[in-house]
């Protein structure tokens, strides 16, 4: 195994998911959802069906990338501490089915917006009134997945911090990011009226870490030393 090739593959996969995640989670809602106006939101979805479906595909694609990403990171970091590396994998993999199944809410919003024959007994206004419900459920699903998006960062950060072949500061930033996700998710659940965006201040580890992997790689000598010690 070439540790630098593995590191750069992990960095590439980590950064690859970013534009797809931003597109599906941030960009599409900002242009399609009209707060307080269910009919306008439904009409926007109908007028941009292909774009809305592309958002669903993007969200699913992100989870496929994540599955490969966490396995590559396990391969890179398992020699630091195999138990913590397994915990990292488990916590991240748990988030994948949650996030993928959450896209069913998007399909429900699309069906209600477009209308189908078996829904003809309901008026368009009645159907449109349900669209924000499923869009809100989708947002809550992201909040639940966000708990695990945070939790996996702690063992990942710990492994990076203890590795010796990656800068320890990156591990610290990743662990801080863990608490940012957790605080934001639980505040949304417990105090929904309180607008909190802590993660925008704690995400730096998730930017700098993959950039370091992609550009600098790892200290091969230290990585090989770790591999020999764990053999």
N, C-alpha and C positions, 0 to 999 in steps of 0.2 A: 504493500500500500504506500502510495506517495501522499504524505500528510498535507503538503501544500496544495496538491490537486484537489484533495478532499475538502480542505478549508475553502478554496476558491469556489468549488461547486456549492458549498453551503452558503457562502456569501452571495453568490449569483441567485440561488433559489430564494434566499431571504429578501433580496431587493426586487426580484421579479414579481413577488406577490403584491408589492406596495401599490403600483398603479392600478391593478385590478381591484384591490380592496378599497382604495380611495374612490374609484369610479362607482362601485356598487353601494358602498356604505355612506359616502359623503356627497358625491356629485349628483347622482340620480335623484335622491330625495330633495336636494336643493332646487332642482329645476322642475320637478313633477308635482311635488306636494304643495298644496296651497293651504296653509293652516286655517282651520275654521270653515273651509268651503269644500265639502265632500264632493259635490257635483263637479266643481272645477278640477279637483284632483283626479276624479274618475275620467273626465274628458281628456285631461292631459295624458293619462295612461293610454286611453284608446287612441289618441292622436300619435302616440309614440310607442306603439306596441313592440316594434322591433328593438327599440332602445331599451325598453323595460325588460324584455326577454334577455337582451345582451347583459343587462345588470345581473340577472339571475345566473346566467352562465358564468359571468365573471366571479361571482361569489362562490360558485361551486368549484371553479378552477383554482381559486385561492386555496381551498381546502385540499385539493389534490396536490398542489405544490407543498402545502404544509406537511402532508404525510411523508413525502420524500425528504423534505428539509429536516424533519426531526430524526429520521433514520440516518441521514448523512452526519448530522451533529452527534448522534450517538456513536457512530463509527469513529469520529474524530476525538471525542471526549471520554469514551468509556475507560481509557487507561488511567484517568485521574481518579475516578471512583465509580465502579460499575453500578453500585446500588443507587447512587444519586443520578447517574445517567439513565438508569431504568425508570426512576421516579420522574425525571424530566420527560421521557417518552410517554409514560402513562398519562401524566397530567395534560400534555398537549394533545394526545390522541383522543382523550375524552371530549375535547372541544370540537373535534371534527364532525362527528354525527350530529351534535347539537346544532352546529351552524348550518350543516347541509339540510337537515330536516326543517330548520327554521325557514328555509326558502319556500316551503309549502304555503306559508302565509302570503308570500309574494304572488304565488300562483292563484291563491284564493282572491286576492285583490284584483288580479288581472281578469279572472273569470267574472267576478261581480261587475267590473267596469264594462266589460264587453257584452255581457249578457249572453245566455244560451237558451235553447228551446225549453229545457226543463226548468228554467227560472222565469218563464213567461208569465206565471201567475203573480209575480211580484212586479210592481211598477218600477220604472227606471230610478225614481227618487228613492224608493225603498232599498234597491240594490246599491245605489251610490252611497247611501247612508252607512252601509256596512263596510265600505272600502277603507275608511280611516281606522276602523276596528282592527282589521287584519294588518294594516301598515303599522299600527301601534304594537300589535303582538309581535311583529317582526322586529321592531325596535327593542322590545323587552327580551326577545330571544337573543339578540346581540348582546344585551346587558348580561344575560346569564352566561353566554359563551365567554364574555369578557372576564369573568371570574377565573376561568381556566387559562385564558390568554395571559393573565397576571401570574397565576400560581406556577406555571411552568418556567417562568423567568427566574424564579428564585434558585432552583437547583441548577439551571443553566448558568446563572451568574456565579453561583458558588463554584461550579466546575471550572469556569473561566478564571476566577480569582485564584483558585488553588493549583491551576494547571502548571504554571511556570513557563509555558510556551506561548502564552497570550498575555497582554497587559492586564494586570490586576484591576486597574481602574475601570476597564470595560465590564468586568464582573460586578463591581460595585454599582455601576450605573444600571446594569440589568436587574439587579436585586431591588434597586430603588424603583425601577419601572414596575416591578411586581406589585409593590404597595400602591403605586399610582392607579393601576387597573383595579385593584381590590377596593380601594377607597371609593373610586368613582362608581363602580358597579353597585356597591352596597348603599351608597348615598342615594343613587337613582331608585333603588328598590325601597329603601326606608323613608326617604323624604323626596318623593317625585317632584314636588314643587320647587325644590332647591336646584338651581342650575349650577352644575359643577363640571369643570373640565380639567381635572388634575392631570390626566394622562398627557395633555399637550406639553406639560412641564417635565414629565418624567420619561418621555419616550426616547431620549437621546441615546441611551444604550442600544436601542433597537436600530438606530441609524448608524452609529459609529462602529458597532460590533460587526455587522455584515460588510461595511466598507473596509474595515481592517482585514477581515478574512479575504475579501476579494483582491485587495491591493497589496497587502503585506504578507498574508498567509500566516504561518506559524514558525516558531523557532524549531527547526527540524531536529537539531541536536537534543534539545530539551524534550521534545515529543518522543524521540526514540528512547531516551533515558526512561521516561515514564512507561513506555511500552515494555521495556525490559523488566522494570521493577514489578509490573503487574502480571507478567507472564507466569 
